[in-house]
Amino acid sequence: MTAYIRPDVAEMLRMLEAADQPPLDEMPLDEARKAMRDMQDLVERPAHDLAVIEDLACSGPTGDIPLRLYDCRDIREPGPMILFIHGGGFVIGDLDSYHNLCTEIALRADLPVLSVDYRLAPEHPFPAAPDDVEAAARWAAGSPVALGRVVTGLIPMGDSAGGNLTLVTTQSLMLQPATVPVLMQVPVYPLADDIADHPSYAEFGDGYLLTRRAMKWFTDCYKAPLDDRRNYPILGPLEGTPPTVLATAGLDPLRDSGRRFAASLVEAGCDVTYLEMRGNIHGFANLRKAIPSAQEDLLVILQAMQTTLERL
């Protein structure tokens, strides 16, 4: 049975094929990273002007970790903060390539968003990324003066590799709590386990933007051990996981990884909202200009977050 593809997704995939550009994994590393940033002008909706967009930093394991704070309000009462963790296979992606998306989340969710620029592989292989994100989470949980906000709880949120780091960070803060709790986690098309035997990896590993070849490149650069829960969070603690809003894409090679993790949380008795965006592809969250229907998908995720917060 042929998988359903939305018309705007099919059009974008046709445009990519016609462009005949080298894939990121065939480019020199600096060019691949620049290409991801530059692509945002073509594929992503414009950024919003917000009351607060401020570059910050916190101390990390080997030096300062760059951060960016977003808020649609100058002054905010004590409350939750979204800790945003960008995607890019642990190899590409940064504050700028996710800037537009973070402004959208901050505006629509009406919550402060702190975006984390963790160290990237291959220069900084595993566990540099989870170490940095955990350090940033603990710093934000302490409501430092530089943040200008009193944080009552954290909401880790990220896509792809950032979805993986969302799950990993939540588990780390479950095992060793921070100053304030994790209220909810929001992994979007995350890598959660070994995907080699998943049907979605076989079916959608070529021709749907994220390819098996690119994933092998990311894996080879990241150099994470297969038996470490900070690589595959499905190996970590599941009982007692905070409420989770987990979203996947129907045409994503990582789809079944997200499905399996959500099901495992349900089996562990956790509060889970599972959303699968039928006919969409990996990376849709910051492809919202190239794939207009992805904007509605993002709004559905944000609404599910709001509904979950209202239940807490």
N, C-alpha and C positions, 0 to 999 in steps of 0.2 A: 504494500500500500504506500503510495507516494505521500510524503509529509506535506502538510499544508504550509504554504508560504504566503504571507501577506503581500499584497501588490506593491506597497512602498518598499518592503524588504527586498522583493525580487528585483525591483528597479535599481536599488542601490547595488545589489550584487552584480547586476548587468553592467552598471557603470564602472565598478571596480575591475571587472574582467576586461572591459574595453580599454581602460586606462593602461593596462599592461605594465604596471609599475612593479619593481622588484619587491618581494615580501620583506618585512622588517628583519626577519632572521637571516637574510642574505646581504643586508646593508652593514657597513661599519657601525659599531655600537653608537658612536656619537651622532651619526646620521639617523639611525633608527629612533633615537630619543628625540631628536629635533623634529623628525617627521611626525611623530605622535603629537607633539605640541602644535606644529604648523597645521596639521590636519583639522584641528578644532575649528578654524575659520570656515572650513568647507562643510563640516558634518554636524557641528553642534550649534544649538541656539545661542543667541547673544547672552552675555552676562547681564545680570541686574545690577543697578546702582543701589548699594545698601548703605545704611547709616555707618556701619563699621566694616571695613576691610583692612586688616592690620597684620603685617608680618611680625612674628614673634619668634622666640627660640626657647628651648629648655635644655637642661643638661641631659646628656645621654651617656651610654657606656663608654664611648670613645671621644666625646666632644658634643658640641651643641647640635640639637636636632631642629631644623627649620620647621616652623609652623605658620599657619595663616588662620586668623580668626575672622569669622563672618557673622554679622548680626544685623537684622533689619531694624533693630532698636538701639539707640544710643545708650539708654539706661534700661536695665532689666532687673526685675526682682529675682531673688534666689530661685533656682530651678534647674531642670536637666540641661545637659549639654551633649550634642552629637559629636562624637570623635570620628571624623571621616578618614578612611584609609583607602588610598587610591589603588587602582589595579595596574596591570602592565606586566604580569608574569614575574614579578620581583626583579625585573631587569630594566624596564622602561616605565614611563609615567612619573609625574611630579606635581607640585602644587599648581603650576600653570596649566598643565594639560587637563586638570580637573577643576579649574577655577570657575568656569561657567556653570558647571553642574552644582558646585558648592553654593554658589549664589542662589540657584533655584531652590535647593533644599532649605537653605536658611530662610528664604522668603516664604516658601509654601508651608514649611513646618512651624514657622515662627519660633524657632529655637536657635540659640547660638551654635555655630558649627566650627570646630577646630580641626583643620586639615593637617595631616602629619606627613612630612617629607622624609621618610625613612631611608636608610642607606640601601643601595641597590647592588645586586649581583651583576657581573661576576667579580667586580672589585671587592665587594663585601658580601660573600656568600652567607648562607644560613649559619648561625641564627641572628645575623645582624638585623634583619627586618623585624622579626618578632621582639627582639631585645629593645629596639628603638621605639616601637609602637607601645610596648608595655611601659617603658619609661615615660613616654608622653602622656599616657593614660594616668599614671600615678601622679605626675606633675599637675595635670588638669584637675584631678580629684581633690587635690589639696587647696584649690581656689587661690592660687598665687596672686599677689598684687598685680603682676603684669597682665594677668587675664582680665582684670577689671570686672569680674563676675563671680558671684557665689554659686558654686556648683553643688547641687543636692544629689545628683546621680548622673551616671554616664550612659550614653547610648552608642556603643561602637557600631559603625556602619561602614561598609565598603563593598566594592565590586571586584569579582574575579580573584586575583591574588589578594586584593584588599578584603574580599569576602572571607577568604581563608584566614587572614590576619584578624578579622573581626571575631571569628570563632575562637581562634587561638588566644587572643587577648582576653576575651570573656572568661575562658577557662583558667587563664593565669590569675585573673582577679577573683575567681571562685576559690582557687587553691590558696591564694595569699591575698586577702581582701585589701583594697585600697581605702583611702579616707572616706570615700562615699561608695555606695554600691553601684553595680551595673543594673540599671533598671530594665533594659531591653537590649537585644542585639538585632541588627538588620543586615545579614549577609545577602548580597545580590549576586546571582550565578557564581557561587563559591566553589573552590576546590576543597573538598572535605575528606577525600579518601583516595585510594589507588584506583585510577579510572581505566586501567588497561583492559579490563574485561567488561566494561559497561557498554550496552548496546548503543547508547548515544555517541560514545567515542568512536565506534566503528561507522555509524551511519552519518554523522555530521562532521567528521574530522577533516573533510576537504570540501571546499566550495561554499562554506558558510562563515567566512571571515577568519575565525580562529581555526587554525589547522593543526593536525597532528605534528607536522614538522615544526611549527612555531612552538608548540608545547614541549617538544623534545629539547629545543634550544633553551627554552626557559628552565627546564628541569636540569639540563647539563650545567647551566650557569649557576643555578641556585645551590646545587650540591647538598640537598637535605637528606638525612637518613630516613629510610622507609619505615623504621619502627619508632619514630619520634612523634608524639602527639602534637608537637608544634609544627610538624609538616603535614600530618594527616590528623586533624582534630577529632575524627571519629574514634580514634584510639584513646582519647582523653575522657575526663569525667562528663557524664551526660545527666545523671540524676541531679536535680536541683538547678539546672540551667535556667537562667532568667527567661522571661517571655521572649519569643523569637518570631520575627517576621522574615521569612526566607523566600526569596524570589528566584525563579529560574526562567530560562528562555527555551521554548519548545524545540528550536533548531540548534541547540548548543551542544557541542561535544561534552561539556561539563554538566549537562542537565541531570543525568542520573546520579551524579555525585551529590548534587543538592537534594534530589528526591530522597536518596538513601539517608542523608543526614537528617532531613526533616522527619522521615519515618522513624529513625532511631530515637529522636527526641520524643516523638509521640509514644513510642514503646516504653520510654523511660518516665512517662507521666508528666511531661513538660507542656507548657502552654505554647502552642505553635500555630502560626498562621502561614500556610503555604500558598504561594501564588506562582502559577506557571503561565508565562506570557506566550500564548499559542501563536505560532507563525513568526516569532521574532528570533533574533540571533544574539549571540554573545556580544557584549559591549553596547547594547542598546541604550544604556543610561546616558552616555554622552555621544550619542549619534542622533540626537533628537531633531536636528535640522534635516539630515539625510533620510531619516525614518520618522516622519511626523507622528505616526501612531505611537511611537515610543514615549512621547510626552505624556500621553494618557496612562501608559504603563507606569511611568514614574509617579504620577499623581495617585494611582491606585496603591502603590507601595507606601507613599506618604500618608494616605488616608488610613491604611491599615496600621501604621505606626501610631497615628493619633487615636484610633479606636483602642489600641492596646494600652496606650498611656492612660486613657480615661478609665480603664478597668483596674489600674493599679491602686 
